[in-house]
Amino acid sequence: MGEFTEKAKGIANEAAGNAKQAVGKATDNERLRAEGEAQERKGEAQNLKGKVQGALGDKI
């Protein structure tokens, strides 16, 4: 996958993770909050992967 695809997936996962965290906090649902945090971290990693691919010219 290319740089843009990874960055887009990362942004989407970060947004979904933030939403889950907010709902989890509002409803006092620790499991949902934790899932949201994990999904946000996954998105951050995907975004970083996209940046690395851009820097290396999609060679990874």
mmJSON file of the N, C-alpha and C atoms, coordinates in Angstrom:
{"data_MODEL":{"atom_site":{
"group_PDB":["ATOM","ATOM","ATOM","ATOM","ATOM","ATOM","ATOM","ATOM","ATOM","ATOM","ATOM","ATOM","ATOM","ATOM","ATOM","ATOM","ATOM","ATOM","ATOM","ATOM","ATOM","ATOM","ATOM","ATOM","ATOM","ATOM","ATOM","ATOM","ATOM","ATOM","ATOM","ATOM","ATOM","ATOM","ATOM","ATOM","ATOM","ATOM","ATOM","ATOM","ATOM","ATOM","ATOM","ATOM","ATOM","ATOM","ATOM","ATOM","ATOM","ATOM","ATOM","ATOM","ATOM","ATOM","ATOM","ATOM","ATOM","ATOM","ATOM","ATOM","ATOM","ATOM","ATOM","ATOM","ATOM","ATOM","ATOM","ATOM","ATOM","ATOM","ATOM","ATOM","ATOM","ATOM","ATOM","ATOM","ATOM","ATOM","ATOM","ATOM","ATOM","ATOM","ATOM","ATOM","ATOM","ATOM","ATOM","ATOM","ATOM","ATOM","ATOM","ATOM","ATOM","ATOM","ATOM","ATOM","ATOM","ATOM","ATOM","ATOM","ATOM","ATOM","ATOM","ATOM","ATOM","ATOM","ATOM","ATOM","ATOM","ATOM","ATOM","ATOM","ATOM","ATOM","ATOM","ATOM","ATOM","ATOM","ATOM","ATOM","ATOM","ATOM","ATOM","ATOM","ATOM","ATOM","ATOM","ATOM","ATOM","ATOM","ATOM","ATOM","ATOM","ATOM","ATOM","ATOM","ATOM","ATOM","ATOM","ATOM","ATOM","ATOM","ATOM","ATOM","ATOM","ATOM","ATOM","ATOM","ATOM","ATOM","ATOM","ATOM","ATOM","ATOM","ATOM","ATOM","ATOM","ATOM","ATOM","ATOM","ATOM","ATOM","ATOM","ATOM","ATOM","ATOM","ATOM","ATOM","ATOM","ATOM","ATOM","ATOM","ATOM","ATOM","ATOM","ATOM","ATOM","ATOM","ATOM","ATOM"],
"id":[1,2,3,4,5,6,7,8,9,10,11,12,13,14,15,16,17,18,19,20,21,22,23,24,25,26,27,28,29,30,31,32,33,34,35,36,37,38,39,40,41,42,43,44,45,46,47,48,49,50,51,52,53,54,55,56,57,58,59,60,61,62,63,64,65,66,67,68,69,70,71,72,73,74,75,76,77,78,79,80,81,82,83,84,85,86,87,88,89,90,91,92,93,94,95,96,97,98,99,100,101,102,103,104,105,106,107,108,109,110,111,112,113,114,115,116,117,118,119,120,121,122,123,124,125,126,127,128,129,130,131,132,133,134,135,136,137,138,139,140,141,142,143,144,145,146,147,148,149,150,151,152,153,154,155,156,157,158,159,160,161,162,163,164,165,166,167,168,169,170,171,172,173,174,175,176,177,178,179,180],
"type_symbol":["N","C","C","N","C","C","N","C","C","N","C","C","N","C","C","N","C","C","N","C","C","N","C","C","N","C","C","N","C","C","N","C","C","N","C","C","N","C","C","N","C","C","N","C","C","N","C","C","N","C","C","N","C","C","N","C","C","N","C","C","N","C","C","N","C","C","N","C","C","N","C","C","N","C","C","N","C","C","N","C","C","N","C","C","N","C","C","N","C","C","N","C","C","N","C","C","N","C","C","N","C","C","N","C","C","N","C","C","N","C","C","N","C","C","N","C","C","N","C","C","N","C","C","N","C","C","N","C","C","N","C","C","N","C","C","N","C","C","N","C","C","N","C","C","N","C","C","N","C","C","N","C","C","N","C","C","N","C","C","N","C","C","N","C","C","N","C","C","N","C","C","N","C","C","N","C","C","N","C","C"],
"label_atom_id":["N","CA","C","N","CA","C","N","CA","C","N","CA","C","N","CA","C","N","CA","C","N","CA","C","N","CA","C","N","CA","C","N","CA","C","N","CA","C","N","CA","C","N","CA","C","N","CA","C","N","CA","C","N","CA","C","N","CA","C","N","CA","C","N","CA","C","N","CA","C","N","CA","C","N","CA","C","N","CA","C","N","CA","C","N","CA","C","N","CA","C","N","CA","C","N","CA","C","N","CA","C","N","CA","C","N","CA","C","N","CA","C","N","CA","C","N","CA","C","N","CA","C","N","CA","C","N","CA","C","N","CA","C","N","CA","C","N","CA","C","N","CA","C","N","CA","C","N","CA","C","N","CA","C","N","CA","C","N","CA","C","N","CA","C","N","CA","C","N","CA","C","N","CA","C","N","CA","C","N","CA","C","N","CA","C","N","CA","C","N","CA","C","N","CA","C","N","CA","C","N","CA","C","N","CA","C","N","CA","C"],
"label_alt_id":[null,null,null,null,null,null,null,null,null,null,null,null,null,null,null,null,null,null,null,null,null,null,null,null,null,null,null,null,null,null,null,null,null,null,null,null,null,null,null,null,null,null,null,null,null,null,null,null,null,null,null,null,null,null,null,null,null,null,null,null,null,null,null,null,null,null,null,null,null,null,null,null,null,null,null,null,null,null,null,null,null,null,null,null,null,null,null,null,null,null,null,null,null,null,null,null,null,null,null,null,null,null,null,null,null,null,null,null,null,null,null,null,null,null,null,null,null,null,null,null,null,null,null,null,null,null,null,null,null,null,null,null,null,null,null,null,null,null,null,null,null,null,null,null,null,null,null,null,null,null,null,null,null,null,null,null,null,null,null,null,null,null,null,null,null,null,null,null,null,null,null,null,null,null,null,null,null,null,null,null],
"label_comp_id":["MET","MET","MET","GLY","GLY","GLY","GLU","GLU","GLU","PHE","PHE","PHE","THR","THR","THR","GLU","GLU","GLU","LYS","LYS","LYS","ALA","ALA","ALA","LYS","LYS","LYS","GLY","GLY","GLY","ILE","ILE","ILE","ALA","ALA","ALA","ASN","ASN","ASN","GLU","GLU","GLU","ALA","ALA","ALA","ALA","ALA","ALA","GLY","GLY","GLY","ASN","ASN","ASN","ALA","ALA","ALA","LYS","LYS","LYS","GLN","GLN","GLN","ALA","ALA","ALA","VAL","VAL","VAL","GLY","GLY","GLY","LYS","LYS","LYS","ALA","ALA","ALA","THR","THR","THR","ASP","ASP","ASP","ASN","ASN","ASN","GLU","GLU","GLU","ARG","ARG","ARG","LEU","LEU","LEU","ARG","ARG","ARG","ALA","ALA","ALA","GLU","GLU","GLU","GLY","GLY","GLY","GLU","GLU","GLU","ALA","ALA","ALA","GLN","GLN","GLN","GLU","GLU","GLU","ARG","ARG","ARG","LYS","LYS","LYS","GLY","GLY","GLY","GLU","GLU","GLU","ALA","ALA","ALA","GLN","GLN","GLN","ASN","ASN","ASN","LEU","LEU","LEU","LYS","LYS","LYS","GLY","GLY","GLY","LYS","LYS","LYS","VAL","VAL","VAL","GLN","GLN","GLN","GLY","GLY","GLY","ALA","ALA","ALA","LEU","LEU","LEU","GLY","GLY","GLY","ASP","ASP","ASP","LYS","LYS","LYS","ILE","ILE","ILE"],
"label_asym_id":["A","A","A","A","A","A","A","A","A","A","A","A","A","A","A","A","A","A","A","A","A","A","A","A","A","A","A","A","A","A","A","A","A","A","A","A","A","A","A","A","A","A","A","A","A","A","A","A","A","A","A","A","A","A","A","A","A","A","A","A","A","A","A","A","A","A","A","A","A","A","A","A","A","A","A","A","A","A","A","A","A","A","A","A","A","A","A","A","A","A","A","A","A","A","A","A","A","A","A","A","A","A","A","A","A","A","A","A","A","A","A","A","A","A","A","A","A","A","A","A","A","A","A","A","A","A","A","A","A","A","A","A","A","A","A","A","A","A","A","A","A","A","A","A","A","A","A","A","A","A","A","A","A","A","A","A","A","A","A","A","A","A","A","A","A","A","A","A","A","A","A","A","A","A","A","A","A","A","A","A"],
"label_entity_id":["1","1","1","1","1","1","1","1","1","1","1","1","1","1","1","1","1","1","1","1","1","1","1","1","1","1","1","1","1","1","1","1","1","1","1","1","1","1","1","1","1","1","1","1","1","1","1","1","1","1","1","1","1","1","1","1","1","1","1","1","1","1","1","1","1","1","1","1","1","1","1","1","1","1","1","1","1","1","1","1","1","1","1","1","1","1","1","1","1","1","1","1","1","1","1","1","1","1","1","1","1","1","1","1","1","1","1","1","1","1","1","1","1","1","1","1","1","1","1","1","1","1","1","1","1","1","1","1","1","1","1","1","1","1","1","1","1","1","1","1","1","1","1","1","1","1","1","1","1","1","1","1","1","1","1","1","1","1","1","1","1","1","1","1","1","1","1","1","1","1","1","1","1","1","1","1","1","1","1","1"],
"label_seq_id":[1,1,1,2,2,2,3,3,3,4,4,4,5,5,5,6,6,6,7,7,7,8,8,8,9,9,9,10,10,10,11,11,11,12,12,12,13,13,13,14,14,14,15,15,15,16,16,16,17,17,17,18,18,18,19,19,19,20,20,20,21,21,21,22,22,22,23,23,23,24,24,24,25,25,25,26,26,26,27,27,27,28,28,28,29,29,29,30,30,30,31,31,31,32,32,32,33,33,33,34,34,34,35,35,35,36,36,36,37,37,37,38,38,38,39,39,39,40,40,40,41,41,41,42,42,42,43,43,43,44,44,44,45,45,45,46,46,46,47,47,47,48,48,48,49,49,49,50,50,50,51,51,51,52,52,52,53,53,53,54,54,54,55,55,55,56,56,56,57,57,57,58,58,58,59,59,59,60,60,60],
"pdbx_PDB_ins_code":[null,null,null,null,null,null,null,null,null,null,null,null,null,null,null,null,null,null,null,null,null,null,null,null,null,null,null,null,null,null,null,null,null,null,null,null,null,null,null,null,null,null,null,null,null,null,null,null,null,null,null,null,null,null,null,null,null,null,null,null,null,null,null,null,null,null,null,null,null,null,null,null,null,null,null,null,null,null,null,null,null,null,null,null,null,null,null,null,null,null,null,null,null,null,null,null,null,null,null,null,null,null,null,null,null,null,null,null,null,null,null,null,null,null,null,null,null,null,null,null,null,null,null,null,null,null,null,null,null,null,null,null,null,null,null,null,null,null,null,null,null,null,null,null,null,null,null,null,null,null,null,null,null,null,null,null,null,null,null,null,null,null,null,null,null,null,null,null,null,null,null,null,null,null,null,null,null,null,null,null],
"Cartn_x":[0.837,0.0,0.876,0.34,1.118,1.041,1.829,1.922,0.556,-0.155,-1.441,-2.453,-2.47,-3.419,-3.176,-1.922,-1.597,-1.959,-1.654,-1.981,-3.492,-4.242,-5.706,-6.279,-5.789,-6.249,-5.887,-4.723,-4.292,-5.185,-5.505,-6.375,-7.757,-8.271,-9.586,-9.578,-8.539,-8.454,-8.291,-7.523,-7.377,-8.717,-9.464,-10.765,-11.737,-11.788,-12.689,-12.284,-10.986,-10.498,-10.868,-10.727,-11.104,-12.591,-13.402,-14.853,-15.191,-14.564,-14.811,-14.401,-13.273,-12.825,-13.831,-14.338,-15.294,-16.581,-17.078,-18.299,-18.042,-16.887,-16.53,-16.462,-15.873,-15.791,-17.172,-17.995,-19.325,-20.245,-20.069,-20.946,-20.284,-19.103,-18.339,-18.084,-17.756,-17.493,-15.982,-15.299,-13.838,-13.354,-14.079,-13.677,-13.702,-14.759,-14.878,-13.813,-13.542,-12.501,-11.144,-10.869,-9.592,-9.491,-10.596,-10.599,-10.298,-10.888,-10.656,-9.21,-8.624,-7.218,-6.33,-6.612,-5.83,-5.991,-7.21,-7.448,-6.76,-6.742,-6.041,-4.552,-3.97,-2.537,-2.25,-3.164,-3.004,-2.987,-3.881,-3.929,-2.661,-2.13,-0.875,0.257,0.279,1.316,1.152,-0.091,-0.326,0.1,-0.198,0.183,1.706,2.4,3.861,4.396,3.771,4.197,4.062,2.972,2.782,3.853,4.235,5.29,6.628,6.91,8.159,8.148,7.011,6.924,7.142,6.619,6.817,8.277,8.95,10.356,11.233,10.826,11.621,11.131,10.103,9.603,8.823,8.048,7.21,8.023,9.259,10.087,9.891,9.061,8.832,7.45],
"Cartn_y":[-1.184,0.0,1.239,2.267,3.477,4.377,5.388,6.379,6.983,7.414,8.072,7.129,5.881,4.901,4.676,4.497,4.266,5.482,6.666,7.876,8.016,7.727,7.835,6.826,5.597,4.588,4.987,5.565,6.007,7.103,8.059,9.163,8.63,7.704,7.126,6.36,5.579,4.828,5.754,6.815,7.776,8.415,8.811,9.445,8.475,7.247,6.248,5.947,5.867,5.619,6.74,7.965,9.112,9.099,8.73,8.665,7.583,6.421,5.341,5.758,6.433,6.885,7.851,8.765,9.751,9.078,8.131,7.422,6.583,5.938,5.131,5.954,7.138,8.02,8.522,8.888,9.437,8.4,7.136,6.085,5.27,5.7,5.004,3.543,3.332,2.0,1.889,1.278,1.189,0.364,-0.697,-1.538,-0.751,0.007,0.799,1.894,2.507,3.53,2.928,1.735,1.071,0.66,0.172,-0.164,1.072,2.179,3.424,3.864,3.706,4.085,3.209,1.902,0.981,1.308,1.631,1.959,3.265,4.216,5.474,5.22,4.378,4.048,3.348,2.451,1.77,2.796,3.77,4.821,5.641,5.946,6.703,5.918,4.598,3.754,3.696,3.596,3.574,4.895,5.98,7.295,7.39,6.915,6.919,6.045,4.882,4.0,4.706,5.437,6.182,7.233,7.912,8.93,8.287,7.13,6.427,5.974,5.441,5.019,6.191,7.35,8.528,8.922,8.83,9.196,8.201,6.922,5.906,5.598,6.27,6.054,4.764,4.36,3.153,1.872,1.829,0.65,-0.38,-0.048,-1.035,-1.615],
"Cartn_z":[0.0,0.0,0.0,-0.537,-0.668,0.546,0.455,1.531,1.853,0.827,1.043,1.69,1.236,1.772,3.256,3.632,5.045,5.901,5.397,6.155,6.32,5.258,5.319,6.307,6.262,7.209,8.638,8.803,10.126,10.676,9.845,10.284,10.651,9.847,10.125,11.447,11.686,12.936,14.141,13.989,15.085,15.42,14.392,14.614,15.28,14.786,15.375,16.814,17.056,18.409,19.355,18.893,19.735,20.053,19.064,19.284,20.31,20.176,21.131,22.543,22.647,23.965,24.58,23.78,24.278,24.751,23.955,24.347,25.595,25.632,26.804,28.069,27.973,29.137,29.541,28.546,28.827,29.463,29.076,29.592,30.702,31.104,32.143,31.752,30.473,29.926,29.695,30.644,30.599,29.399,29.053,27.925,26.623,26.399,25.173,25.133,26.258,26.323,25.965,26.508,26.228,24.753,24.184,22.757,21.915,22.299,21.577,21.649,22.822,22.985,22.113,22.086,21.261,19.775,19.362,17.958,17.583,18.495,18.229,18.042,18.89,18.764,17.444,17.034,15.75,14.619,14.696,13.686,13.651,14.819,14.876,14.223,14.46,13.856,12.333,11.858,10.412,9.782,10.443,9.932,9.843,10.86,10.856,9.727,9.533,8.448,7.098,6.918,5.676,5.476,6.558,6.463,6.097,6.683,6.376,4.926,4.479,3.076,2.137,2.49,1.663,1.597,2.745,2.8,2.035,2.029,1.367,-0.039,-0.488,-1.836,-1.99,-1.006,-1.048,-1.252,-0.78,-0.957,0.138,1.13,2.2,2.091],
"occupancy":[1.0,1.0,1.0,1.0,1.0,1.0,1.0,1.0,1.0,1.0,1.0,1.0,1.0,1.0,1.0,1.0,1.0,1.0,1.0,1.0,1.0,1.0,1.0,1.0,1.0,1.0,1.0,1.0,1.0,1.0,1.0,1.0,1.0,1.0,1.0,1.0,1.0,1.0,1.0,1.0,1.0,1.0,1.0,1.0,1.0,1.0,1.0,1.0,1.0,1.0,1.0,1.0,1.0,1.0,1.0,1.0,1.0,1.0,1.0,1.0,1.0,1.0,1.0,1.0,1.0,1.0,1.0,1.0,1.0,1.0,1.0,1.0,1.0,1.0,1.0,1.0,1.0,1.0,1.0,1.0,1.0,1.0,1.0,1.0,1.0,1.0,1.0,1.0,1.0,1.0,1.0,1.0,1.0,1.0,1.0,1.0,1.0,1.0,1.0,1.0,1.0,1.0,1.0,1.0,1.0,1.0,1.0,1.0,1.0,1.0,1.0,1.0,1.0,1.0,1.0,1.0,1.0,1.0,1.0,1.0,1.0,1.0,1.0,1.0,1.0,1.0,1.0,1.0,1.0,1.0,1.0,1.0,1.0,1.0,1.0,1.0,1.0,1.0,1.0,1.0,1.0,1.0,1.0,1.0,1.0,1.0,1.0,1.0,1.0,1.0,1.0,1.0,1.0,1.0,1.0,1.0,1.0,1.0,1.0,1.0,1.0,1.0,1.0,1.0,1.0,1.0,1.0,1.0,1.0,1.0,1.0,1.0,1.0,1.0,1.0,1.0,1.0,1.0,1.0,1.0],
"B_iso_or_equiv":[0.0,0.0,0.0,0.0,0.0,0.0,0.0,0.0,0.0,0.0,0.0,0.0,0.0,0.0,0.0,0.0,0.0,0.0,0.0,0.0,0.0,0.0,0.0,0.0,0.0,0.0,0.0,0.0,0.0,0.0,0.0,0.0,0.0,0.0,0.0,0.0,0.0,0.0,0.0,0.0,0.0,0.0,0.0,0.0,0.0,0.0,0.0,0.0,0.0,0.0,0.0,0.0,0.0,0.0,0.0,0.0,0.0,0.0,0.0,0.0,0.0,0.0,0.0,0.0,0.0,0.0,0.0,0.0,0.0,0.0,0.0,0.0,0.0,0.0,0.0,0.0,0.0,0.0,0.0,0.0,0.0,0.0,0.0,0.0,0.0,0.0,0.0,0.0,0.0,0.0,0.0,0.0,0.0,0.0,0.0,0.0,0.0,0.0,0.0,0.0,0.0,0.0,0.0,0.0,0.0,0.0,0.0,0.0,0.0,0.0,0.0,0.0,0.0,0.0,0.0,0.0,0.0,0.0,0.0,0.0,0.0,0.0,0.0,0.0,0.0,0.0,0.0,0.0,0.0,0.0,0.0,0.0,0.0,0.0,0.0,0.0,0.0,0.0,0.0,0.0,0.0,0.0,0.0,0.0,0.0,0.0,0.0,0.0,0.0,0.0,0.0,0.0,0.0,0.0,0.0,0.0,0.0,0.0,0.0,0.0,0.0,0.0,0.0,0.0,0.0,0.0,0.0,0.0,0.0,0.0,0.0,0.0,0.0,0.0,0.0,0.0,0.0,0.0,0.0,0.0],
"pdbx_formal_charge":[null,null,null,null,null,null,null,null,null,null,null,null,null,null,null,null,null,null,null,null,null,null,null,null,null,null,null,null,null,null,null,null,null,null,null,null,null,null,null,null,null,null,null,null,null,null,null,null,null,null,null,null,null,null,null,null,null,null,null,null,null,null,null,null,null,null,null,null,null,null,null,null,null,null,null,null,null,null,null,null,null,null,null,null,null,null,null,null,null,null,null,null,null,null,null,null,null,null,null,null,null,null,null,null,null,null,null,null,null,null,null,null,null,null,null,null,null,null,null,null,null,null,null,null,null,null,null,null,null,null,null,null,null,null,null,null,null,null,null,null,null,null,null,null,null,null,null,null,null,null,null,null,null,null,null,null,null,null,null,null,null,null,null,null,null,null,null,null,null,null,null,null,null,null,null,null,null,null,null,null],
"auth_seq_id":[1,1,1,2,2,2,3,3,3,4,4,4,5,5,5,6,6,6,7,7,7,8,8,8,9,9,9,10,10,10,11,11,11,12,12,12,13,13,13,14,14,14,15,15,15,16,16,16,17,17,17,18,18,18,19,19,19,20,20,20,21,21,21,22,22,22,23,23,23,24,24,24,25,25,25,26,26,26,27,27,27,28,28,28,29,29,29,30,30,30,31,31,31,32,32,32,33,33,33,34,34,34,35,35,35,36,36,36,37,37,37,38,38,38,39,39,39,40,40,40,41,41,41,42,42,42,43,43,43,44,44,44,45,45,45,46,46,46,47,47,47,48,48,48,49,49,49,50,50,50,51,51,51,52,52,52,53,53,53,54,54,54,55,55,55,56,56,56,57,57,57,58,58,58,59,59,59,60,60,60],
"auth_comp_id":["MET","MET","MET","GLY","GLY","GLY","GLU","GLU","GLU","PHE","PHE","PHE","THR","THR","THR","GLU","GLU","GLU","LYS","LYS","LYS","ALA","ALA","ALA","LYS","LYS","LYS","GLY","GLY","GLY","ILE","ILE","ILE","ALA","ALA","ALA","ASN","ASN","ASN","GLU","GLU","GLU","ALA","ALA","ALA","ALA","ALA","ALA","GLY","GLY","GLY","ASN","ASN","ASN","ALA","ALA","ALA","LYS","LYS","LYS","GLN","GLN","GLN","ALA","ALA","ALA","VAL","VAL","VAL","GLY","GLY","GLY","LYS","LYS","LYS","ALA","ALA","ALA","THR","THR","THR","ASP","ASP","ASP","ASN","ASN","ASN","GLU","GLU","GLU","ARG","ARG","ARG","LEU","LEU","LEU","ARG","ARG","ARG","ALA","ALA","ALA","GLU","GLU","GLU","GLY","GLY","GLY","GLU","GLU","GLU","ALA","ALA","ALA","GLN","GLN","GLN","GLU","GLU","GLU","ARG","ARG","ARG","LYS","LYS","LYS","GLY","GLY","GLY","GLU","GLU","GLU","ALA","ALA","ALA","GLN","GLN","GLN","ASN","ASN","ASN","LEU","LEU","LEU","LYS","LYS","LYS","GLY","GLY","GLY","LYS","LYS","LYS","VAL","VAL","VAL","GLN","GLN","GLN","GLY","GLY","GLY","ALA","ALA","ALA","LEU","LEU","LEU","GLY","GLY","GLY","ASP","ASP","ASP","LYS","LYS","LYS","ILE","ILE","ILE"],
"auth_asym_id":["A","A","A","A","A","A","A","A","A","A","A","A","A","A","A","A","A","A","A","A","A","A","A","A","A","A","A","A","A","A","A","A","A","A","A","A","A","A","A","A","A","A","A","A","A","A","A","A","A","A","A","A","A","A","A","A","A","A","A","A","A","A","A","A","A","A","A","A","A","A","A","A","A","A","A","A","A","A","A","A","A","A","A","A","A","A","A","A","A","A","A","A","A","A","A","A","A","A","A","A","A","A","A","A","A","A","A","A","A","A","A","A","A","A","A","A","A","A","A","A","A","A","A","A","A","A","A","A","A","A","A","A","A","A","A","A","A","A","A","A","A","A","A","A","A","A","A","A","A","A","A","A","A","A","A","A","A","A","A","A","A","A","A","A","A","A","A","A","A","A","A","A","A","A","A","A","A","A","A","A"],
"auth_atom_id":["N","CA","C","N","CA","C","N","CA","C","N","CA","C","N","CA","C","N","CA","C","N","CA","C","N","CA","C","N","CA","C","N","CA","C","N","CA","C","N","CA","C","N","CA","C","N","CA","C","N","CA","C","N","CA","C","N","CA","C","N","CA","C","N","CA","C","N","CA","C","N","CA","C","N","CA","C","N","CA","C","N","CA","C","N","CA","C","N","CA","C","N","CA","C","N","CA","C","N","CA","C","N","CA","C","N","CA","C","N","CA","C","N","CA","C","N","CA","C","N","CA","C","N","CA","C","N","CA","C","N","CA","C","N","CA","C","N","CA","C","N","CA","C","N","CA","C","N","CA","C","N","CA","C","N","CA","C","N","CA","C","N","CA","C","N","CA","C","N","CA","C","N","CA","C","N","CA","C","N","CA","C","N","CA","C","N","CA","C","N","CA","C","N","CA","C","N","CA","C","N","CA","C","N","CA","C","N","CA","C"],
"pdbx_PDB_model_num":[1,1,1,1,1,1,1,1,1,1,1,1,1,1,1,1,1,1,1,1,1,1,1,1,1,1,1,1,1,1,1,1,1,1,1,1,1,1,1,1,1,1,1,1,1,1,1,1,1,1,1,1,1,1,1,1,1,1,1,1,1,1,1,1,1,1,1,1,1,1,1,1,1,1,1,1,1,1,1,1,1,1,1,1,1,1,1,1,1,1,1,1,1,1,1,1,1,1,1,1,1,1,1,1,1,1,1,1,1,1,1,1,1,1,1,1,1,1,1,1,1,1,1,1,1,1,1,1,1,1,1,1,1,1,1,1,1,1,1,1,1,1,1,1,1,1,1,1,1,1,1,1,1,1,1,1,1,1,1,1,1,1,1,1,1,1,1,1,1,1,1,1,1,1,1,1,1,1,1,1]
}}}
